[in-house]
Amino acid sequence: MPPWQPWRRSKVHQTQTRQRQSPHTASASQLDPKSANPFPVYDREISRLRAHLRGLKDAEWSARSHCRGWSVKDVVAHLSTDEVYNQACLDGTMRQLPFSGGLTGWNGRGVRIRRGMSPLE
């Protein structure tokens, strides 16, 4: 399975997720960026975003976002594309990504590809 598929999760990611779970999760404003583990806050925000997105109606996915020229669905596609890139950086699989045109090209390609998908994909 190609590494740029967003539903693919590596063993590295699964191990990191288990390691970063903690009983108490601070807010982002309480974290010391030099020493704090940011992943519990990140994971909590991902959960909040997923819950919000699951509640969107079809028309809300195509609504304009605050990013000029992008719909709500386009912004989510951008986040998903960046997550694929971040995961490849962690896994050491960057060379397997269909990457050209710098980050702008990567983001644009990811958004264009995902425009043809349903929000659940």
C-alpha positions in Angstrom: 0.0 0.0 0.0 1.5 3.4 -1.0 2.7 5.5 2.0 0.8 8.6 0.8 -2.6 6.9 1.5 -4.0 8.8 4.6 -5.6 5.7 6.1 -2.2 3.9 6.3 -0.6 4.2 9.7 2.9 3.0 10.4 4.2 1.0 13.4 6.3 4.1 14.3 3.1 6.2 14.5 1.2 3.6 16.5 4.1 3.3 19.0 4.4 7.1 19.3 0.6 7.4 19.9 0.8 4.9 22.8 3.9 6.6 24.3 2.3 10.1 24.3 -1.0 9.2 26.0 -1.3 10.7 29.5 -4.0 11.0 32.1 -3.9 14.8 32.1 -3.7 16.9 29.0 -2.8 20.5 29.3 -4.0 23.2 27.0 -1.6 24.5 24.4 -1.1 27.8 26.2 0.2 25.9 29.3 2.9 24.0 27.4 6.5 24.9 27.6 7.6 24.4 24.0 11.2 23.5 25.0 10.2 20.6 27.3 6.5 19.7 27.0 5.1 16.8 25.0 2.7 18.5 22.5 1.1 15.3 21.3 -1.7 15.0 23.9 -2.9 18.5 23.0 -2.5 17.7 19.3 -4.5 14.5 19.6 -7.3 16.2 21.6 -7.6 18.9 18.9 -7.7 16.2 16.1 -10.6 14.6 18.0 -12.4 17.9 18.3 -11.9 18.6 14.6 -13.1 15.1 13.6 -16.2 15.5 15.8 -17.0 18.9 14.2 -16.5 17.6 10.6 -18.6 14.5 11.2 -21.5 16.9 11.9 -21.3 18.9 8.7 -24.1 18.7 6.1 -23.2 18.3 2.4 -23.8 22.0 1.7 -21.4 23.0 4.6 -18.5 21.0 3.0 -18.8 23.2 -0.1 -19.1 26.5 1.8 -16.4 29.1 1.4 -13.7 29.0 4.0 -11.5 31.9 5.3 -8.8 30.7 2.8 -9.4 32.5 -0.4 -10.6 30.2 -3.2 -10.9 27.2 -0.9 -14.0 25.5 0.4 -14.3 23.8 3.8 -13.6 20.5 2.1 -10.5 22.0 0.4 -9.1 23.1 3.8 -9.6 19.6 5.2 -8.0 18.2 2.1 -5.0 20.5 2.7 -4.7 19.2 6.4 -4.9 15.6 5.2 -2.3 16.2 2.5 0.0 17.8 5.1 -0.5 14.8 7.5 0.6 12.5 4.7 3.8 14.6 4.3 4.4 14.7 8.0 4.0 10.9 8.4 6.4 10.3 5.5 8.9 12.5 7.3 8.6 10.5 10.5 8.7 7.1 8.6 11.6 8.1 6.4 9.5 7.4 3.3 9.7 10.9 1.7 11.2 9.5 -1.5 8.1 7.4 -2.1 5.8 10.4 -2.2 4.8 11.8 -5.6 6.4 15.1 -4.6 7.2 17.8 -7.1 6.8 21.6 -7.2 7.8 22.2 -3.6 5.3 22.5 -0.8 3.0 24.7 -2.7 2.8 22.1 -5.5 2.4 19.3 -3.0 -0.5 21.1 -1.3 -2.2 22.0 -4.5 -2.0 18.5 -5.9 -3.4 17.0 -2.7 -6.3 19.4 -2.7 -7.1 18.8 -6.4 -7.0 15.0 -5.9 -9.3 15.1 -2.8 -11.8 17.4 -4.5 -13.1 14.4 -6.3 -13.5 12.3 -3.2 -16.3 12.2 -0.7 -15.6 13.8 2.7 -15.4 10.3 4.3 -12.6 9.3 1.9 
